[in-house]
Amino acid sequence: MVRCKQLSIWRPWSYAVLLVAGAVGLLLALAGVVVAASPIVLDGLFGDWAGHPNVPDPQGDAVTAADLVAFFFDTNPNEETAYFMAERIS
């Protein structure tokens, strides 16, 4: 009688591939939320930045007058202009 060794379907690298695929799927799902953000209008009102990509900055890491809360960046659909906004503690 000859016995065959059962091969495992899951290899050690399989988990890494699943993790990366899950992360990419999550990023693609969140990208739809960013695309749905309202266009940026240069009118002195900053509410239109809600929902646009940003880099948060922890509070208290600089003097109050220079401490940033977040740095926003984006473009409007069908425009070539890049917009940036730094939000700071008032």
Secondary structure as GFF3:
##gff-version 3
##sequence-region A 1 90
A	DSSP	alpha_helix	12	35	.	.	.	ID=ss1
A	DSSP	three_ten_helix	47	49	.	.	.	ID=ss2
A	DSSP	beta_strand	54	56	.	.	.	ID=ss3
A	DSSP	three_ten_helix	64	66	.	.	.	ID=ss4
A	DSSP	beta_strand	68	75	.	.	.	ID=ss5
A	DSSP	beta_strand	82	88	.	.	.	ID=ss6
###
